[in-house]
Amino acid sequence: MRKIFSCFLVLVVTMMSFGMQGKCVEAAITYERTYCAGWTFNISINQSSPYGRTISSSNSNVATASITGTQQFNDPVLNVTWYYAVVSITSKSPGTAILSISQSSQKILVNVTEHTWDEGVVTIEPTCSQDGIKTYTCSLCDKIKKEIIATTVDHVWETEYSEDEEANCTESGNKSIHCQVCGEQKEDSSIIIPAKGHNLMKIDAEEETCLEAGNKCYWYCDVCHKYFKDERAIEETTLADVTLPAKGHNLVKTDAEEETCLEAGNKCYWYCDACDKYFNDEKATEETTLADVTLSAKGHNLVKTDAKAETCLEAGNKCYWYCDACHKYFNDERATEETTLADVTLPAKGHNLVKTDAKAETCLEAGNKCYWYCDACDKYFNDEKAAEETTLAETALLTKGTHTWDKGEVVVAATTSSTGIKTYKCISCGKTKTENIPKVLENISSKKLSRTQIISEKVRNKTVKIKWKKVKNAKGYQIRYSKKPTMKGAKKLISKTTSIKLKKLKSNKKYYFQVRAYNINTDGSKRYAKWSKKNKIKMK
């Protein structure tokens, strides 16, 4: 159908039905384009009446047509009914025909013409023994036609012979002259090619191995590709007969062994005593070497231990070298002379104890507890088994330092004009001593002291100088001063004279001062008079 519609452009002027209850308006004549004879094609047209109509041709020798199918379509919006017919048209011969639909003014104008052939193309070349073919194509419908091209008359013979049957080692062949065009053999040109004879090559016997096949001794002809047992090629054989299959490995497993300081070890491996090869696996898929599976000796990793003298309780040792890889002991750094830990160990000597008995301390002489002394290790112990160590300081009992005197006894009483004597006795050691008793002082506790009177103050450079009148029977004076009028937190000083300088006072601050006299009682205590009136001084 694609070829039909590419050759024919059908311009169909359809008839449309309008209105109600079968009223219709017929369309004009339908025109067709010119096309080549010998084709059948389909077109769709619009009928003016319902189904069941026929179509006829005014010239049946040119074209015939028939209605092969119909279809009805209703448009509810426009209230229009469409009737379609599929018309099959068969063209016959050149000419013009009008195809009409009965009871309708629809007509199809058909113009049939001859094919318009192109110049043609030679699709098969003619030879001296076979016709050729030339193909033409219609420019209107793409239809093709073929014409035979007659063969040539004479062969074109080759100048050299061509081999028709190859000669082999024992049988002859032949050759002849052939036509260059068709390849036909020229009569009486065949010539015999003599047999070549064997071209034998000896293959020496080779013993089979574990993985590779071997072979017996044989001869091979590279002309006929045959095998023989003898050099005269009398007894034929096959490659299979002369081949010796591989033996396969005879493997022995060697388990892994760790290397030591002086002896080599090895990885796990398999050894074939047939081919003298080594493998990493029992299937012999991964080949290796003895060097690859050998683990070299590590060599000693020596640590030197210097000689150490034994003591009373601790063992000593000679100088030695220890390998932490093989855990062996050696007397030299080259590890040529092996020894043992017992041989290099020096056992402890044991204590050489001397007992010192206990001695009580006195007031002026030290004593000691009972102890044992070892003159080998210069250590002290509290027991003869040397289980409890001590020090010389811990065993010593120190002197009391001074005598512990009693309250003493007055041997000669003191007076106001002469000293007395008093005797004391040490309650620890019984030793005695004497002391003089001072003269008895006059009791002045009954003498009253008058109130001190401040007579002047002098202020200069954060320093104030205060003077006061001398008080009868006074042994000295006490001064106090403070920033507070209550004298809280006041600082106190003593002066044997009737004046004093106070330094490092703060500028622009007010200070309050008081002075009082004191004398000393017979028992050495001080007795104070009343404080003077407060003097207020502002520092500059």
Disulfide bonds with the S-S distance in Angstrom:
none
